[in-house]
Amino acid sequence: MLTIVHLTAHLGGGVGKAMCSLVAGGRQGIKHHFLCLERPEKQLWIEQLRQLGAQVSVCPDRAQLEHILRQADVVQLEWWNHPATLHCLAGLDGIPMRLVSWCHVSGLFSPVLPLGLLEVCDQVVLTSACSLQAEGIAKLQARRPRRLRVISSGSGLANQPIPERAVSQPLQAGYLGSLNFSKLHPRYVEYFRLVADKTLAIRMAGDVLNQALLQEQAARMDRPGLLQFEGFTARPGEFLSQINVLPYLLNPTHYGTAENALLEAMAMGVLPIVLANPAEQAIVQHGHTGFVIETPQEMAQVLHMLQQDPARRLEMGLAAARQVRAQFTDTAMAESFAACYQDLMSQDKGMHAFSRAIGSQPEQWFLSCQPQPQQFLQQQWSELLNGDGRYAVLEQTKGSVFHFHDCFPENAQLSGWSKALACINAN
């Protein structure tokens, strides 16, 4: 029996879903144990993992943590730049392990994938091929190509029913996901300014963040009814069954990879329209399973064509469903990881110099994940807040300086940086 111990900040959102798919699709002879460093806000994925036979330990003390890690055949780091994860890793230098890191952020923008951390891992698994373009990954690939592989965290799509759709149905547009501008394109509304159909309405299912600002942008464009806000939905499948086109326009600097909302929509036959961002282009096949656009003019042309040719809209939606249902499966994910684990078992456990790779202090952990750390060290606030990446910088969570400061309030540098950014943003 092979024991895989997963070290993760938590099991929320897409990570929890991916872990359930990995366990559900797995073969006999592999046992999974999840170590969560934070207490969960919701128990959903923890309960599902336990029902699938996995073991879950929440906030183990230091002695328990080290004992479990030492007993593991393979330690799988569920990686994104969470303060709790970096804090934990910095104290694990003395524990021998076979280490694989599954990277749940792209590393193309902020946060980056720390090259030092990647180099101490025995295997690095990317959740999207788009991460091969990241600077740190490109360097690792040049030096140690056998350490890299791509296994998507998108899965569990085959069980969703495909709704009955007909050529006679009108175009019904909707967006499912976060309205936070670190994810949604800050100028989302602008892409619809050339659409000839003034009655076009897009149903927005997600948090109400930025609702007033988006409504104001639409009103200034003389399209006050463009966006119809429906708030968060606990039944995304029901929402997706009621739309047939997904204008899924994301911030060009977003950190995502698998894009679960996009995959779920495609699996249900909803035709996506996305921007030419790396993560989306790794999923959507332009002109076959969706459209990749770059300008408002292209958006207007695509929407007009889809209104005039509902048969093509239906055909492409079904092609999208076939693509993602075949490509992103629990079994494929689990088999790929089983091969990774077998490769790791051919080597002995070794020490990993985490503290040298990411530093030993909270501000060093934070800076290790920044694309331009000198902007913090030299207080280059105007450069840091320039462009669409500013929304990620000003996040209160998701590994931002504010998140790190909340976790390490006594750290003088994190305190100074967060106060300076908050002050500048307020003015």
LUMLUM-946620 format. One record per residue (C-alpha): x, y, z; residue number from 1. Coordinates in nm, 4 decimals. Layout:
N
{east=X	north=Y	up=Z	pavo=NUM};
...
REM end
This chain:
427
{east=0.0000	north=0.0000	up=0.0000	pavo=1};
{east=0.1460	north=0.3324	up=-0.1132	pavo=2};
{east=0.0834	north=0.6239	up=0.1251	pavo=3};
{east=0.0545	north=0.9688	up=-0.0326	pavo=4};
{east=0.0456	north=1.2573	up=0.2151	pavo=5};
{east=-0.0924	north=1.5821	up=0.0752	pavo=6};
{east=0.0266	north=1.9018	up=0.2423	pavo=7};
{east=-0.2248	north=2.1791	up=0.1736	pavo=8};
{east=-0.3286	north=2.5111	up=0.3240	pavo=9};
{east=-0.6930	north=2.4054	up=0.2977	pavo=10};
{east=-0.9362	north=2.2091	up=0.0829	pavo=11};
{east=-1.1587	north=2.4919	up=-0.0349	pavo=12};
{east=-1.2896	north=2.5621	up=-0.3830	pavo=13};
{east=-1.1201	north=2.4111	up=-0.6844	pavo=14};
{east=-0.8459	north=2.2406	up=-0.4825	pavo=15};
{east=-1.0949	north=2.0381	up=-0.2789	pavo=16};
{east=-1.2806	north=1.9357	up=-0.5944	pavo=17};
{east=-0.9555	north=1.8264	up=-0.7592	pavo=18};
{east=-0.8525	north=1.6204	up=-0.4563	pavo=19};
{east=-1.1865	north=1.4384	up=-0.4596	pavo=20};
{east=-1.1419	north=1.3604	up=-0.8289	pavo=21};
{east=-0.7905	north=1.2295	up=-0.7682	pavo=22};
{east=-0.9052	north=0.9955	up=-0.4910	pavo=23};
{east=-1.2235	north=0.8880	up=-0.6735	pavo=24};
{east=-1.0368	north=0.8026	up=-0.9926	pavo=25};
{east=-0.7533	north=0.6212	up=-0.8195	pavo=26};
{east=-0.6600	north=0.2571	up=-0.8233	pavo=27};
{east=-0.6344	north=0.0184	up=-0.5315	pavo=28};
{east=-0.3033	north=0.0156	up=-0.3488	pavo=29};
{east=-0.2821	north=0.3927	up=-0.2962	pavo=30};
{east=-0.3867	north=0.5551	up=0.0305	pavo=31};
{east=-0.4287	north=0.9339	up=0.0544	pavo=32};
{east=-0.3853	north=1.1380	up=0.3725	pavo=33};
{east=-0.4554	north=1.5133	up=0.3631	pavo=34};
{east=-0.2886	north=1.7520	up=0.6077	pavo=35};
{east=-0.4790	north=2.0833	up=0.6194	pavo=36};
{east=-0.2904	north=2.3720	up=0.7769	pavo=37};
{east=-0.6006	north=2.5889	up=0.8245	pavo=38};
{east=-0.9421	north=2.5153	up=0.9683	pavo=39};
{east=-1.2015	north=2.4936	up=0.6900	pavo=40};
{east=-1.4770	north=2.7472	up=0.6355	pavo=41};
{east=-1.6906	north=2.4667	up=0.4922	pavo=42};
{east=-1.6716	north=2.0914	up=0.5463	pavo=43};
{east=-1.8011	north=1.9845	up=0.2018	pavo=44};
{east=-1.4814	north=1.8533	up=0.0433	pavo=45};
{east=-1.3411	north=1.7135	up=0.3679	pavo=46};
{east=-1.6574	north=1.5096	up=0.4167	pavo=47};
{east=-1.6479	north=1.3872	up=0.0572	pavo=48};
{east=-1.2828	north=1.2852	up=0.0853	pavo=49};
{east=-1.3532	north=1.0878	up=0.4006	pavo=50};
{east=-1.6480	north=0.9179	up=0.2308	pavo=51};
{east=-1.4098	north=0.8176	up=-0.0488	pavo=52};
{east=-1.1811	north=0.6529	up=0.2069	pavo=53};
{east=-0.9156	north=0.9228	up=0.2421	pavo=54};
{east=-0.7840	north=1.0387	up=0.5777	pavo=55};
{east=-0.7962	north=1.4106	up=0.6612	pavo=56};
{east=-0.6098	north=1.5775	up=0.9487	pavo=57};
{east=-0.6883	north=1.9421	up=1.0220	pavo=58};
{east=-0.4300	north=2.1655	up=1.1934	pavo=59};
{east=-0.2070	north=1.8867	up=1.3299	pavo=60};
{east=0.0474	north=1.9969	up=1.5892	pavo=61};
{east=0.4140	north=2.0025	up=1.4930	pavo=62};
{east=0.4942	north=1.6578	up=1.6293	pavo=63};
{east=0.1957	north=1.5003	up=1.4512	pavo=64};
{east=0.2793	north=1.6794	up=1.1267	pavo=65};
{east=0.6393	north=1.5619	up=1.1249	pavo=66};
{east=0.5434	north=1.2055	up=1.2170	pavo=67};
{east=0.2894	north=1.1825	up=0.9336	pavo=68};
{east=0.5331	north=1.3297	up=0.6808	pavo=69};
{east=0.8087	north=1.0876	up=0.7836	pavo=70};
{east=0.5731	north=0.7915	up=0.7363	pavo=71};
{east=0.4715	north=0.9001	up=0.3846	pavo=72};
{east=0.5981	north=0.7206	up=0.0765	pavo=73};
{east=0.5397	north=1.0416	up=-0.1193	pavo=74};
{east=0.4630	north=1.3939	up=0.0034	pavo=75};
{east=0.2472	north=1.5911	up=-0.2390	pavo=76};
{east=0.2606	north=1.9660	up=-0.1863	pavo=77};
{east=-0.0582	north=2.1355	up=-0.3053	pavo=78};
{east=0.1104	north=2.4576	up=-0.4026	pavo=79};
{east=-0.0119	north=2.8125	up=-0.4157	pavo=80};
{east=0.1326	north=3.1075	up=-0.2259	pavo=81};
{east=-0.0627	north=3.0697	up=0.0970	pavo=82};
{east=0.1176	north=3.2092	up=0.4044	pavo=83};
{east=0.0455	north=2.8962	up=0.6090	pavo=84};
{east=0.2077	north=2.6738	up=0.3466	pavo=85};
{east=0.5259	north=2.8802	up=0.3262	pavo=86};
{east=0.5465	north=2.9027	up=0.7061	pavo=87};
{east=0.5166	north=2.5258	up=0.7326	pavo=88};
{east=0.7689	north=2.4486	up=0.4576	pavo=89};
{east=1.0357	north=2.6709	up=0.6113	pavo=90};
{east=1.0485	north=2.4362	up=0.9100	pavo=91};
{east=1.0721	north=2.1072	up=0.7199	pavo=92};
{east=1.4407	north=2.1090	up=0.6190	pavo=93};
{east=1.5245	north=1.8114	up=0.8399	pavo=94};
{east=1.2548	north=1.5701	up=0.7222	pavo=95};
{east=1.3485	north=1.3201	up=0.4496	pavo=96};
{east=1.0813	north=1.2801	up=0.1828	pavo=97};
{east=1.0049	north=1.2147	up=-0.1806	pavo=98};
{east=0.8458	north=1.5446	up=-0.2825	pavo=99};
{east=0.6118	north=1.6319	up=-0.5670	pavo=100};
{east=0.4577	north=1.9780	up=-0.5966	pavo=101};
{east=0.1255	north=2.0231	up=-0.7783	pavo=102};
{east=0.1102	north=2.3902	up=-0.8788	pavo=103};
{east=-0.2428	north=2.5329	up=-0.8613	pavo=104};
{east=-0.1475	north=2.8778	up=-0.9951	pavo=105};
{east=-0.0036	north=2.9467	up=-1.3386	pavo=106};
{east=0.3069	north=3.1383	up=-1.2298	pavo=107};
{east=0.2800	north=3.3583	up=-1.5395	pavo=108};
{east=0.2002	north=3.6693	up=-1.3407	pavo=109};
{east=0.1605	north=3.7290	up=-0.9677	pavo=110};
{east=0.2169	north=3.5024	up=-0.7835	pavo=111};
{east=0.5142	north=3.3466	up=-0.9563	pavo=112};
{east=0.6275	north=2.9902	up=-0.8935	pavo=113};
{east=0.9463	north=3.0338	up=-0.6849	pavo=114};
{east=1.2360	north=2.8837	up=-0.8799	pavo=115};
{east=1.4201	north=2.7964	up=-0.5593	pavo=116};
{east=1.1245	north=2.5929	up=-0.4360	pavo=117};
{east=1.0756	north=2.4218	up=-0.7719	pavo=118};
{east=1.4400	north=2.3173	up=-0.7754	pavo=119};
{east=1.4219	north=2.1388	up=-0.4395	pavo=120};
{east=1.1194	north=1.9322	up=-0.5490	pavo=121};
{east=1.1765	north=1.5848	up=-0.6892	pavo=122};
{east=0.8853	north=1.6328	up=-0.9304	pavo=123};
{east=0.6900	north=1.9433	up=-1.0344	pavo=124};
{east=0.3403	north=1.8989	up=-1.1760	pavo=125};
{east=0.1663	north=2.1876	up=-1.3524	pavo=126};
{east=-0.2125	north=2.2162	up=-1.3684	pavo=127};
{east=-0.1984	north=2.3724	up=-1.7159	pavo=128};
{east=0.0448	north=2.3634	up=-2.0056	pavo=129};
{east=0.0255	north=2.7429	up=-2.0086	pavo=130};
{east=0.2641	north=2.7407	up=-1.7097	pavo=131};
{east=0.5423	north=2.6156	up=-1.9367	pavo=132};
{east=0.5676	north=2.9802	up=-2.0468	pavo=133};
{east=0.6479	north=3.0948	up=-1.6915	pavo=134};
{east=1.0046	north=3.2146	up=-1.6407	pavo=135};
{east=1.0821	north=2.9845	up=-1.3480	pavo=136};
{east=0.9350	north=2.6822	up=-1.5245	pavo=137};
{east=1.1289	north=2.7559	up=-1.8433	pavo=138};
{east=1.4533	north=2.7628	up=-1.6429	pavo=139};
{east=1.3653	north=2.4395	up=-1.4643	pavo=140};
{east=1.2754	north=2.2722	up=-1.7929	pavo=141};
{east=1.6114	north=2.3713	up=-1.9403	pavo=142};
{east=1.8017	north=2.2310	up=-1.6419	pavo=143};
{east=1.5910	north=1.9326	up=-1.5344	pavo=144};
{east=1.3274	north=1.8496	up=-1.7985	pavo=145};
{east=1.2507	north=1.5070	up=-1.6471	pavo=146};
{east=1.1202	north=1.6705	up=-1.3299	pavo=147};
{east=0.8288	north=1.8387	up=-1.5088	pavo=148};
{east=0.4884	north=1.7084	up=-1.6130	pavo=149};
{east=0.1403	north=1.8543	up=-1.6734	pavo=150};
{east=-0.1702	north=1.7095	up=-1.5043	pavo=151};
{east=-0.4811	north=1.9262	up=-1.5156	pavo=152};
{east=-0.6833	north=1.9749	up=-1.1989	pavo=153};
{east=-0.9979	north=1.9957	up=-1.4116	pavo=154};
{east=-1.2040	north=1.6788	up=-1.3806	pavo=155};
{east=-1.5331	north=1.5249	up=-1.2730	pavo=156};
{east=-1.7193	north=1.6557	up=-1.5770	pavo=157};
{east=-1.8570	north=1.3348	up=-1.7254	pavo=158};
{east=-2.1250	north=1.2985	up=-1.4584	pavo=159};
{east=-2.2944	north=1.6278	up=-1.5445	pavo=160};
{east=-2.5987	north=1.5895	up=-1.7716	pavo=161};
{east=-2.6031	north=1.7771	up=-2.1011	pavo=162};
{east=-2.9267	north=1.9776	up=-2.1140	pavo=163};
{east=-3.1622	north=1.9473	up=-2.4074	pavo=164};
{east=-3.0837	north=2.2361	up=-2.6405	pavo=165};
{east=-3.2527	north=2.3289	up=-2.9673	pavo=166};
{east=-3.1769	north=2.5421	up=-3.2715	pavo=167};
{east=-3.5000	north=2.7309	up=-3.2044	pavo=168};
{east=-3.3696	north=2.8704	up=-2.8738	pavo=169};
{east=-3.2494	north=3.2319	up=-2.8810	pavo=170};
{east=-2.8997	north=3.3295	up=-2.7730	pavo=171};
{east=-2.8896	north=3.3304	up=-2.3920	pavo=172};
{east=-2.5664	north=3.4722	up=-2.2491	pavo=173};
{east=-2.4365	north=3.4356	up=-1.8967	pavo=174};
{east=-2.1235	north=3.4563	up=-1.6826	pavo=175};
{east=-2.0427	north=3.2252	up=-1.3919	pavo=176};
{east=-1.7592	north=3.3076	up=-1.1538	pavo=177};
{east=-1.5972	north=3.5759	up=-0.9455	pavo=178};
{east=-1.6713	north=3.9439	up=-1.0075	pavo=179};
{east=-1.3455	north=4.0379	up=-0.8371	pavo=180};
{east=-1.1343	north=4.2357	up=-1.0839	pavo=181};
{east=-0.8285	north=4.0258	up=-1.0042	pavo=182};
{east=-1.0213	north=3.7571	up=-1.1980	pavo=183};
{east=-1.2972	north=3.9237	up=-1.4060	pavo=184};
{east=-1.1665	north=4.1658	up=-1.6673	pavo=185};
{east=-1.1875	north=4.5186	up=-1.5173	pavo=186};
{east=-1.3215	north=4.6452	up=-1.8507	pavo=187};
{east=-1.5609	north=4.3561	up=-1.9104	pavo=188};
{east=-1.8436	north=4.5899	up=-2.0125	pavo=189};
{east=-1.6278	north=4.7659	up=-2.2720	pavo=190};
{east=-1.6118	north=4.4522	up=-2.4862	pavo=191};
{east=-1.9848	north=4.4801	up=-2.5635	pavo=192};
{east=-1.9920	north=4.8439	up=-2.6775	pavo=193};
{east=-2.0067	north=4.7562	up=-3.0492	pavo=194};
{east=-2.2720	north=4.4834	up=-3.0218	pavo=195};
{east=-2.5581	north=4.5842	up=-3.2517	pavo=196};
{east=-2.8302	north=4.4174	up=-3.0455	pavo=197};
{east=-2.9124	north=4.6765	up=-2.7790	pavo=198};
{east=-3.1352	north=4.4243	up=-2.6000	pavo=199};
{east=-2.8463	north=4.1873	up=-2.5240	pavo=200};
{east=-2.8488	north=4.0914	up=-2.1553	pavo=201};
{east=-2.5847	north=3.8850	up=-1.9757	pavo=202};
{east=-2.6875	north=3.7022	up=-1.6602	pavo=203};
{east=-2.4111	north=3.7379	up=-1.3992	pavo=204};
{east=-2.3948	north=3.4569	up=-1.1429	pavo=205};
{east=-2.1361	north=3.5234	up=-0.8750	pavo=206};
{east=-2.0603	north=3.7369	up=-0.5735	pavo=207};
{east=-2.1959	north=4.0924	up=-0.5752	pavo=208};
{east=-1.8499	north=4.2487	up=-0.5529	pavo=209};
{east=-1.8122	north=4.5352	up=-0.8033	pavo=210};
{east=-2.1797	north=4.5135	up=-0.9025	pavo=211};
{east=-2.2394	north=4.8872	up=-0.8630	pavo=212};
{east=-1.9251	north=4.9760	up=-1.0578	pavo=213};
{east=-2.0120	north=4.7392	up=-1.3430	pavo=214};
{east=-2.3668	north=4.8749	up=-1.3570	pavo=215};
{east=-2.2291	north=5.2279	up=-1.3726	pavo=216};
{east=-1.9974	north=5.1318	up=-1.6608	pavo=217};
{east=-2.2889	north=4.9789	up=-1.8525	pavo=218};
{east=-2.5070	north=5.2851	up=-1.7919	pavo=219};
{east=-2.2329	north=5.5188	up=-1.9196	pavo=220};
{east=-2.2244	north=5.3087	up=-2.2358	pavo=221};
{east=-2.6026	north=5.3573	up=-2.2708	pavo=222};
{east=-2.6648	north=4.9866	up=-2.2025	pavo=223};
{east=-2.8171	north=4.9907	up=-1.8527	pavo=224};
{east=-2.9714	north=4.6458	up=-1.8989	pavo=225};
{east=-2.6568	north=4.4746	up=-2.0266	pavo=226};
{east=-2.5739	north=4.2960	up=-1.7003	pavo=227};
{east=-2.8346	north=4.1164	up=-1.4894	pavo=228};
{east=-2.6881	north=4.0335	up=-1.1485	pavo=229};
{east=-2.8226	north=3.7207	up=-0.9817	pavo=230};
{east=-2.5754	north=3.6830	up=-0.6953	pavo=231};
{east=-2.3977	north=3.3682	up=-0.5851	pavo=232};
{east=-2.5582	north=3.0419	up=-0.6933	pavo=233};
{east=-2.5285	north=2.7149	up=-0.5049	pavo=234};
{east=-2.6617	north=2.5383	up=-0.8165	pavo=235};
{east=-2.4236	north=2.6230	up=-1.0999	pavo=236};
{east=-2.5505	north=2.3330	up=-1.3107	pavo=237};
{east=-2.9021	north=2.4734	up=-1.3064	pavo=238};
{east=-2.7729	north=2.8165	up=-1.4092	pavo=239};
{east=-2.5601	north=2.6735	up=-1.6913	pavo=240};
{east=-2.8560	north=2.4744	up=-1.8256	pavo=241};
{east=-3.0388	north=2.8050	up=-1.8824	pavo=242};
{east=-2.7693	north=2.9749	up=-2.0937	pavo=243};
{east=-2.5982	north=2.8745	up=-2.4179	pavo=244};
{east=-2.3172	north=3.1310	up=-2.4545	pavo=245};
{east=-2.0548	north=3.2158	up=-2.1900	pavo=246};
{east=-1.8696	north=3.5470	up=-2.2409	pavo=247};
{east=-1.5869	north=3.4505	up=-2.0019	pavo=248};
{east=-1.3568	north=3.7514	up=-2.0157	pavo=249};
{east=-1.0850	north=3.7453	up=-1.7512	pavo=250};
{east=-0.8154	north=3.9839	up=-1.6316	pavo=251};
{east=-0.5099	north=3.9279	up=-1.8572	pavo=252};
{east=-0.2918	north=3.8918	up=-1.5450	pavo=253};
{east=-0.5101	north=3.6402	up=-1.3607	pavo=254};
{east=-0.3422	north=3.3504	up=-1.1783	pavo=255};
{east=-0.5835	north=3.0707	up=-1.2755	pavo=256};
{east=-0.5107	north=2.7499	up=-1.4643	pavo=257};
{east=-0.7816	north=2.4826	up=-1.4828	pavo=258};
{east=-1.0694	north=2.7362	up=-1.4878	pavo=259};
{east=-1.3361	north=2.5093	up=-1.3432	pavo=260};
{east=-1.6267	north=2.7419	up=-1.4243	pavo=261};
{east=-1.5221	north=2.7455	up=-1.7897	pavo=262};
{east=-1.4839	north=2.3665	up=-1.8000	pavo=263};
{east=-1.8194	north=2.3071	up=-1.6295	pavo=264};
{east=-1.9928	north=2.5367	up=-1.8767	pavo=265};
{east=-1.8333	north=2.3668	up=-2.1766	pavo=266};
{east=-1.9214	north=2.0233	up=-2.0360	pavo=267};
{east=-2.2870	north=2.1293	up=-2.0393	pavo=268};
{east=-2.2761	north=2.2442	up=-2.4001	pavo=269};
{east=-2.2383	north=2.6166	up=-2.3300	pavo=270};
{east=-2.0280	north=2.7867	up=-2.5976	pavo=271};
{east=-1.7470	north=3.0005	up=-2.4484	pavo=272};
{east=-1.6114	north=3.3316	up=-2.5705	pavo=273};
{east=-1.2762	north=3.4025	up=-2.4060	pavo=274};
{east=-0.9867	north=3.6433	up=-2.4362	pavo=275};
{east=-0.6455	north=3.5401	up=-2.5683	pavo=276};
{east=-0.5101	north=3.4687	up=-2.2199	pavo=277};
{east=-0.2754	north=3.1690	up=-2.1817	pavo=278};
{east=-0.4936	north=2.9581	up=-1.9493	pavo=279};
{east=-0.8082	north=2.9999	up=-2.1583	pavo=280};
{east=-0.6253	north=2.9337	up=-2.4852	pavo=281};
{east=-0.4989	north=2.6055	up=-2.3387	pavo=282};
{east=-0.8637	north=2.4944	up=-2.3053	pavo=283};
{east=-1.0713	north=2.6548	up=-2.5832	pavo=284};
{east=-1.0098	north=2.5506	up=-2.9444	pavo=285};
{east=-1.0898	north=2.8646	up=-3.1437	pavo=286};
{east=-1.3619	north=2.8142	up=-3.4026	pavo=287};
{east=-1.4246	north=2.4561	up=-3.2906	pavo=288};
{east=-1.5157	north=2.4495	up=-2.9204	pavo=289};
{east=-1.5441	north=2.8243	up=-2.8652	pavo=290};
{east=-1.4071	north=3.1599	up=-2.9701	pavo=291};
{east=-1.0911	north=3.3432	up=-2.8656	pavo=292};
{east=-1.1250	north=3.7173	up=-2.9172	pavo=293};
{east=-0.9128	north=4.0249	up=-2.8509	pavo=294};
{east=-1.1265	north=4.3297	up=-2.9322	pavo=295};
{east=-1.4817	north=4.4671	up=-2.8921	pavo=296};
{east=-1.5163	north=4.4447	up=-3.2709	pavo=297};
{east=-1.4453	north=4.0710	up=-3.2623	pavo=298};
{east=-1.6949	north=4.0274	up=-2.9778	pavo=299};
{east=-1.9625	north=4.2043	up=-3.1832	pavo=300};
{east=-1.8880	north=3.9883	up=-3.4878	pavo=301};
{east=-1.8993	north=3.6613	up=-3.2919	pavo=302};
{east=-2.2244	north=3.7444	up=-3.1115	pavo=303};
{east=-2.3895	north=3.8544	up=-3.4375	pavo=304};
{east=-2.2851	north=3.5305	up=-3.6076	pavo=305};
{east=-2.4130	north=3.3196	up=-3.3150	pavo=306};
{east=-2.7478	north=3.4986	up=-3.3269	pavo=307};
{east=-2.7774	north=3.4505	up=-3.7028	pavo=308};
{east=-2.6550	north=3.0894	up=-3.7071	pavo=309};
{east=-2.8038	north=2.9046	up=-3.4076	pavo=310};
{east=-2.7225	north=2.5683	up=-3.5679	pavo=311};
{east=-2.3519	north=2.6447	up=-3.5546	pavo=312};
{east=-2.3890	north=2.7684	up=-3.1978	pavo=313};
{east=-2.5510	north=2.4395	up=-3.1008	pavo=314};
{east=-2.2971	north=2.2297	up=-3.2923	pavo=315};
{east=-1.9979	north=2.4063	up=-3.1359	pavo=316};
{east=-2.1503	north=2.3805	up=-2.7885	pavo=317};
{east=-2.1802	north=2.0038	up=-2.8296	pavo=318};
{east=-1.8221	north=1.9881	up=-2.9576	pavo=319};
{east=-1.7107	north=2.1759	up=-2.6450	pavo=320};
{east=-1.8936	north=1.9233	up=-2.4273	pavo=321};
{east=-1.7325	north=1.6287	up=-2.6059	pavo=322};
{east=-1.3853	north=1.7816	up=-2.5786	pavo=323};
{east=-1.3759	north=1.8527	up=-2.2066	pavo=324};
{east=-1.5652	north=1.5376	up=-2.1045	pavo=325};
{east=-1.3085	north=1.3240	up=-2.2854	pavo=326};
{east=-1.0032	north=1.5266	up=-2.1848	pavo=327};
{east=-1.0648	north=1.6025	up=-1.8165	pavo=328};
{east=-1.1541	north=1.2819	up=-1.6317	pavo=329};
{east=-1.0970	north=1.1511	up=-1.2802	pavo=330};
{east=-0.9342	north=0.8380	up=-1.4178	pavo=331};
{east=-0.6902	north=1.0263	up=-1.6410	pavo=332};
{east=-0.5859	north=1.2464	up=-1.3502	pavo=333};
{east=-0.5405	north=0.9533	up=-1.1118	pavo=334};
{east=-0.3501	north=0.7409	up=-1.3662	pavo=335};
{east=-0.1132	north=1.0281	up=-1.4425	pavo=336};
{east=-0.0389	north=1.0751	up=-1.0742	pavo=337};
{east=0.0027	north=0.6999	up=-1.0225	pavo=338};
{east=0.2781	north=0.7079	up=-1.2856	pavo=339};
{east=0.4360	north=1.0058	up=-1.1106	pavo=340};
{east=0.4298	north=0.8251	up=-0.7749	pavo=341};
{east=0.5901	north=0.5146	up=-0.9259	pavo=342};
{east=0.8709	north=0.7234	up=-1.0726	pavo=343};
{east=0.9310	north=0.8829	up=-0.7329	pavo=344};
{east=0.9414	north=0.5441	up=-0.5606	pavo=345};
{east=1.2464	north=0.4536	up=-0.7683	pavo=346};
{east=1.4520	north=0.7007	up=-0.5640	pavo=347};
{east=1.5378	north=0.7234	up=-0.1960	pavo=348};
{east=1.3948	north=0.9890	up=0.0318	pavo=349};
{east=1.6068	north=1.3012	up=0.0560	pavo=350};
{east=1.6356	north=1.6275	up=0.2460	pavo=351};
{east=1.4984	north=1.9469	up=0.0937	pavo=352};
{east=1.6471	north=2.2864	up=0.1766	pavo=353};
{east=1.3189	north=2.4763	up=0.1971	pavo=354};
{east=1.4473	north=2.7602	up=0.4146	pavo=355};
{east=1.7270	north=2.8285	up=0.1674	pavo=356};
{east=1.4803	north=2.8164	up=-0.1235	pavo=357};
{east=1.2123	north=3.0478	up=0.0173	pavo=358};
{east=1.3806	north=3.2121	up=0.3164	pavo=359};
{east=1.3262	north=3.1785	up=0.6880	pavo=360};
{east=1.1262	north=3.4947	up=0.7598	pavo=361};
{east=0.7693	north=3.5948	up=0.6610	pavo=362};
{east=0.8759	north=3.8841	up=0.4381	pavo=363};
{east=1.1145	north=3.6501	up=0.2538	pavo=364};
{east=0.8384	north=3.3948	up=0.1997	pavo=365};
{east=0.6166	north=3.6680	up=0.0588	pavo=366};
{east=0.8864	north=3.8098	up=-0.1691	pavo=367};
{east=0.9764	north=3.4654	up=-0.3046	pavo=368};
{east=0.6390	north=3.4611	up=-0.4836	pavo=369};
{east=0.6543	north=3.8138	up=-0.6285	pavo=370};
{east=0.7416	north=3.8737	up=-0.9952	pavo=371};
{east=0.9215	north=4.1993	up=-0.9061	pavo=372};
{east=1.0291	north=4.1786	up=-0.5386	pavo=373};
{east=1.2384	north=4.4948	up=-0.5722	pavo=374};
{east=0.9163	north=4.6936	up=-0.6112	pavo=375};
{east=0.8431	north=4.6161	up=-0.2462	pavo=376};
{east=1.2024	north=4.6440	up=-0.1261	pavo=377};
{east=1.2478	north=4.9806	up=-0.2999	pavo=378};
{east=0.8898	north=5.0946	up=-0.2320	pavo=379};
{east=0.8100	north=5.1451	up=-0.6007	pavo=380};
{east=0.4395	north=5.1726	up=-0.5341	pavo=381};
{east=0.3402	north=5.3461	up=-0.8582	pavo=382};
{east=0.4999	north=5.0694	up=-1.0672	pavo=383};
{east=0.3408	north=4.8040	up=-0.8470	pavo=384};
{east=-0.0065	north=4.9536	up=-0.8900	pavo=385};
{east=0.0259	north=5.0122	up=-1.2628	pavo=386};
{east=-0.1940	north=4.8111	up=-1.4996	pavo=387};
{east=-0.4448	north=4.5313	up=-1.4502	pavo=388};
{east=-0.2181	north=4.3503	up=-1.2040	pavo=389};
{east=-0.2986	north=4.6111	up=-0.9397	pavo=390};
{east=-0.6177	north=4.4300	up=-0.8410	pavo=391};
{east=-0.4242	north=4.1214	up=-0.7295	pavo=392};
{east=-0.1810	north=4.3413	up=-0.5357	pavo=393};
{east=-0.4696	north=4.4989	up=-0.3437	pavo=394};
{east=-0.6446	north=4.1691	up=-0.2612	pavo=395};
{east=-0.7044	north=4.1115	up=0.1086	pavo=396};
{east=-0.6387	north=3.7365	up=0.0734	pavo=397};
{east=-0.4903	north=3.5078	up=-0.1960	pavo=398};
{east=-0.1316	north=3.5514	up=-0.0787	pavo=399};
{east=-0.1241	north=3.9319	up=-0.1017	pavo=400};
{east=0.0877	north=4.1467	up=0.1288	pavo=401};
{east=-0.2301	north=4.2150	up=0.3294	pavo=402};
{east=-0.2890	north=3.8412	up=0.3679	pavo=403};
{east=0.0672	north=3.7859	up=0.4877	pavo=404};
{east=0.0416	north=4.0803	up=0.7268	pavo=405};
{east=-0.2783	north=3.9354	up=0.8745	pavo=406};
{east=-0.0954	north=3.6069	up=0.9347	pavo=407};
{east=0.2239	north=3.7678	up=1.0677	pavo=408};
{east=0.1129	north=4.0996	up=1.2229	pavo=409};
{east=0.4371	north=4.1465	up=1.4181	pavo=410};
{east=0.6528	north=4.1500	up=1.1051	pavo=411};
{east=0.7697	north=4.5080	up=1.0559	pavo=412};
{east=0.8312	north=4.4916	up=0.6810	pavo=413};
{east=0.4957	north=4.3338	up=0.5980	pavo=414};
{east=0.3292	north=4.5903	up=0.8218	pavo=415};
{east=0.5048	north=4.8793	up=0.6495	pavo=416};
{east=0.4326	north=4.7572	up=0.2993	pavo=417};
{east=0.0657	north=4.6872	up=0.3651	pavo=418};
{east=0.0129	north=5.0249	up=0.5337	pavo=419};
{east=0.1852	north=5.2103	up=0.2501	pavo=420};
{east=-0.0224	north=5.0361	up=-0.0170	pavo=421};
{east=-0.3456	north=5.0896	up=0.1732	pavo=422};
{east=-0.2668	north=5.4595	up=0.2140	pavo=423};
{east=-0.1776	north=5.5119	up=-0.1515	pavo=424};
{east=-0.4846	north=5.3224	up=-0.2705	pavo=425};
{east=-0.7109	north=5.5278	up=-0.0428	pavo=426};
{east=-0.5782	north=5.8475	up=-0.1966	pavo=427};
REM end
